[in-house]
Amino acid sequence: MFERLKQALVDSFVGAIALGYALAQCILHFVNIFASPIAGWITRSEYRDVIAHNTPLIGFTFRDALPELVRFALLLAAWYLLLRWLYFTPVRPEPSVPISRAEQA
């Protein structure tokens, strides 16, 4: 069953398109690893007036990047496994029917 699915994904280029989309998502999550702490810091500084004045203001923290780091790692692992399964393992060729001499003429 998986061989037929693999053959269909490779032959119709749906697998390549899906892998490209997954790689694009991977890149976006990688960028968000660095953008999330900055966005959190900006948000906290914008809403500084709403927060009670006796609570300490948390500065730049890398805890905001952890969800994006986990998403990036899991998506990259899934992308690599799919890439390896689709394109690095050989696809079994379909059995060919020999052409008889009567059909050639």
C-alpha positions in Angstrom: 0.0 0.0 0.0 2.8 2.4 0.9 4.7 1.6 -2.3 1.7 2.6 -4.4 1.3 5.8 -2.4 5.0 6.6 -2.8 4.9 5.9 -6.5 1.9 8.2 -6.9 3.6 11.0 -4.9 6.9 10.8 -6.8 5.3 10.4 -10.3 2.8 13.3 -9.9 5.2 15.7 -8.3 2.8 16.2 -5.4 5.5 14.9 -3.1 8.0 17.5 -4.3 5.4 20.3 -3.9 4.5 19.1 -0.4 8.2 18.9 0.6 8.8 22.4 -0.8 5.9 23.8 1.3 7.1 21.9 4.4 10.6 23.4 3.9 9.2 26.9 3.5 7.3 26.4 6.8 10.6 25.2 8.4 12.3 28.3 7.3 9.5 30.5 8.6 9.7 28.8 12.0 13.4 29.2 12.1 13.1 32.9 11.5 10.4 33.1 14.2 12.9 31.6 16.7 14.7 35.0 16.5 11.6 37.2 16.0 9.5 35.9 18.9 11.7 37.2 21.7 11.9 40.6 20.0 8.1 40.7 19.5 7.5 39.7 23.2 10.0 42.3 24.4 8.2 45.0 22.3 4.8 43.9 23.5 5.9 44.0 27.1 7.4 47.5 26.7 4.2 48.8 25.0 1.9 47.6 27.7 4.2 48.7 30.5 1.6 51.2 31.7 -1.1 48.5 32.1 1.0 46.3 34.2 1.0 47.1 37.9 3.9 49.4 38.9 5.3 47.2 41.6 5.9 44.2 39.4 9.3 43.9 37.8 9.4 44.3 34.0 10.8 41.2 32.4 13.3 42.1 29.7 14.5 40.2 26.7 13.9 36.5 27.2 14.6 33.4 25.1 11.6 31.6 26.6 9.5 33.2 23.9 11.5 31.3 21.3 11.0 27.8 22.7 7.7 27.0 21.0 9.0 28.0 17.7 12.2 26.0 18.3 10.2 22.9 19.0 8.0 23.5 15.9 11.1 24.0 13.8 12.8 20.8 15.0 9.7 18.6 14.6 8.9 19.9 11.2 12.5 19.6 10.0 12.6 16.0 11.2 9.3 15.2 9.5 10.6 16.9 6.3 13.8 14.9 6.3 12.0 11.6 6.9 9.6 12.3 4.0 12.4 13.4 1.8 14.4 10.3 2.6 11.4 8.0 2.1 10.3 9.5 -1.2 13.5 10.2 -3.0 16.4 8.4 -1.4 15.0 4.9 -1.4 14.7 3.3 -4.8 11.2 3.0 -6.3 10.4 -0.5 -7.7 10.0 -0.3 -11.4 6.8 -1.6 -12.9 7.2 -5.0 -14.5 7.6 -4.5 -18.2 5.9 -6.8 -20.7 8.4 -8.0 -23.4 7.4 -7.0 -26.9 7.1 -9.9 -29.2 8.4 -9.8 -32.8 5.0 -10.0 -34.2 4.0 -6.8 -32.5 7.1 -5.0 -33.7 6.4 -5.6 -37.4 
